[in-house]
Amino acid sequence: MSISPQWQIDRGQLNHNWLQNGVVVALNHASGICTGTVRPRDITRSLSEDINRWQERSTELSSLLNRFVVEMSPRIYFNSPPLSRCPEETRSWLEPLTHELWLQRGMREKIDAAKAAYQKADSAFQKIYAELSNLPSSPTTDDLKPACSQLQTLIARCQALADSISALPHRVLCC
């Protein structure tokens, strides 16, 4: 039985297309600004644009992680034949048992790790936003140091988040 939940499609768009190829790339660009290897005309604007990529869709990513347990549980197999034809007295215990076994076999830990990685990345973004909001209109290299010093941590946290999302199953697994 092949079921391709919307969760899988959304994960591909958010994790690969947006987080890894958008946010992490933009943060590496911002890191280049901090190290002086990239020299935009307007440092503050360019740095803000790179870092603000997170705000564009981070709530969608949080929602994706919250939807995982419902949309990727093997209990969805009970919504279509042949399991949808189970007698109610069997389904009433088999469906929750299937879901609980799936959670106990590593899914709970994986989704908890992904949610924790999201919180760490979001927290790191909030710290950088606070630093950027305190910059003068024409910052010097010294003015940029507090925000720039946090960029490598932020990049590492975003990569850890991407890795934890990638570690989640790519298909609905049975328990």
N, C-alpha and C positions, 0 to 999 in steps of 0.2 A: 504494500500500500504506500503510495507516494503522496505526501501532503506537503505543500510548500507554503507555510504560513507567511503572512505579511511581515512578521517579525524578521524573518530571514532577509527579505528584500530591504527593509528599513535598516537592518544592521549593516548590510553591504554599502548602502548609501551614506550612512552616518559614520561608520567606523573607517571604512577604507577611503571613500571619496572625500568626506568632509574632514574627519579627525586626522587621519594619517597624511593625506595628500593636500589638505588645506591648512589646518591649524598647525600641525607640526612643521610643515614647510614654511609657513609664515613666521613661526617662532624662530626657526633657524635663520631666516632673513633678518629678523629683529636682533638675533645674536650677532649677526654680521655687522649690523649697524653699531652695536655696542663695542665690538672689537675693532671697528674702523675699516673692515674689509669691504663694507657696503657703505656708500656715501650718497644718500638721497639729498635732494634740495632742502626738504623740510624734515628734519630728523624727528621732531615731536609728532608730526602728522603721520609719517611713515611708521614709526614705532607704535603709535596708537592703533593704526589700521591693522597692523600685523597682530597685535595682541587682542584687539577687539573681535577677531574672528571667532573666539570662544563664545561671545555673547550672542552671536547670530543664531546658533542652534543648540546650545548646551542643554536647554530645557527638553528638547526633543530627545537628546541622548539619555537624560535622566528618565524620561518616560519610557524609552526603549528598554532600559534595564528593569524598570518596574513591571513591564509587560511580559518579560521573559517567562516567569513561572506559569502564567496563565496560557500563553500562546505556544510555548514549546514543550509543554508537558505531554506525555503520552496519553493523558486522559482525553486529548482531542480525538483520538481514534474512536472513542465511543460516540462521536457525532456523525459517523458515517458507517455504512455497511462494511463488514458484517457485524461489528461490535454494537452498532446502534440497534440491532435486533435482539440484543441480550434481554432476557426477562428482567423486569425491574428488580425483583428480589436478588438476582445475581449482580446486576449493575450497581445496586445500592452499596455493596461492599467492595466489588472488584474495581470500580473506577477510582475511589479514594485510595485503595490499597496500591494500585498501579502508580498513582501520583506520589504517594508517600515513599514507596520503594525507590522511585526515580530520584526524589529529593535526597534520600539517604545514601544513594550511591554516587555522591559527589556533586550533584547539581546545586545543592544548598550552599556548599562552600564556594563553588565557582561564581555564583551570582553574588554572594556576599563579598567576595574578593573584588569583583567588578564594581559593585556599588561603593566599596571603600576606596578603590582607586579613583572613581569619579569624584568623591568628596575631597580627596587629597588634591586632585587637579583643580577643582573648583576653588578650593581654599587658596591655592598658589596663585590662581588668576586674580582673586580678590585682593591679595597683597600687592600684586603688580599694579592693579587698577588704582589702588590707594597711592602708590608711589608716583604713578603718572599724573594723577590729579594734582599733585603738589609741585610739579615741574613748572619753572618759569616759562614764559612764551618763547624765549630763545635760550634753551638750556646749554650749559657747557658740558664737557666730558665729565667733570666732577659731579654735576647735577644728575647725570644719568647713571652714575655708579650704583646707587641703591637698587634701582629697577633692573639694571643689567646684571647685577650680582645674583639676582633671583631667577634669571632666565634659564640657566642650565638645570636648576631644580625643576622648574616648570616644564621644560622639554622632557626631562626624565619622567615626570609624573604623567604627562600626556602619553608618552610611549608606553608606560606601564598600564595605563588605562586601555590603550589600543590593544596591547597584548592580552589583557584580561578579557576583553570583549572577544578577541579572536579565539581565546581558549574555550568559549562557550560553544556548544554543539552547532554544527552547520545544518543539522536536520533533526527532526523529532526522533528521539531515541526511546526505545522501549526499555523498561526497567530491567 
